[in-house]
Amino acid sequence: LGEIATARAAKAKNHLMVLSTVATTSIEDVIEARGGPVWFQLYHQSDWAVTKQMVKRVEKAGAPAIAFTVDLLGGSNRETMVREARKDTRTCTKCHLGGAPLPGVSGQVDDRDNRRKPNLVGYQKATPIPEVGTPTWEFIDRLKQSTSMKVLIKGIVTAEDADLAVQHGVDGLFVSNHGGRAENSRRATITSLPEVLLGTQRRIPVICDGGFRRGTDVFKAMALGATSIGIGRPYIWGLGAFGQEGVEAVLGLLRKEFEVAMKQSGTRSLAEISLKHITPA
């Protein structure tokens, strides 16, 4: 499974891993493979009774933090996926009883068959507590009250939302637009980063993801003030090509390029990377 190979690569290279709710491997198995903490990217369910059980399960498994994803709440229009799906001749029902997977088309996860989504199954039947409408800041308050884990929000791109997040006690932010597939304004996350940092006033950690392909990209985000950065497609390319070794190779390349950028800039530590090392395009 892809997540197991990724977790082992993260362990080998000492990197953090954030596991999606809809991953094909359970949080328990990924933490075991990682041999250490793994964060959990939360997609809330339509029933709070289920979401709460999921959060408790993740906490019990040993995850220290949960990142609630807000940049996909309104759905998305993934034109490339829809276009390419027409060329896919595989029989979808081999993996999904309902046919082709729905995320990105309907904006919802298809719950008709969760054979490949172990984080969505195994919960006790409880009195339903249906969510009413799109989650608001009240949901964040409720989420924080339900767990001792750190609660981060993934998908913030404006100063106003960043400030509100701090006011509601959020422990950190991901500047993210779901790889440009959801908040498709064509505004890069690294362009949004300074505004988000202005909103937080550096009171909480800010991680930036989306579009990071080179170590120089990492250097630029750090110079702008990011606490750290996240990657998606690059490690997937390595995983698809060579499995665990491919993920390790990608992580190694990014780290090497980042080190070269630091050396060329005369920065001896992360603390020495600053705005003076970059020039706006």
RABEL-V815864 format. One record per run of one state. SS is the DSSP state (A for helix, B for strand, O for the rest). FROM is the first residue (numbers start at 1). TO is the last residue. If there is no record, write none. Layout:
SS/FROM/TO ; SS/FROM/TO
This chain:
O/1/1 ; A/2/13 ; O/14/17 ; B/18/20 ; O/21/26 ; A/27/34 ; O/35/38 ; B/39/42 ; O/43/46 ; B/47/47 ; A/48/61 ; O/62/64 ; B/65/69 ; O/70/78 ; A/79/85 ; O/86/91 ; A/92/94 ; O/95/117 ; A/118/120 ; O/121/129 ; B/130/130 ; O/131/136 ; A/137/145 ; O/146/149 ; B/150/154 ; O/155/158 ; A/159/167 ; O/168/171 ; B/172/175 ; O/176/177 ; A/178/180 ; O/181/188 ; A/189/200 ; O/201/204 ; B/205/209 ; O/210/214 ; A/215/224 ; O/225/227 ; B/228/230 ; O/231/232 ; A/233/242 ; O/243/243 ; A/244/265 ; O/266/269 ; A/270/272 ; O/273/274 ; A/275/277 ; O/278/281
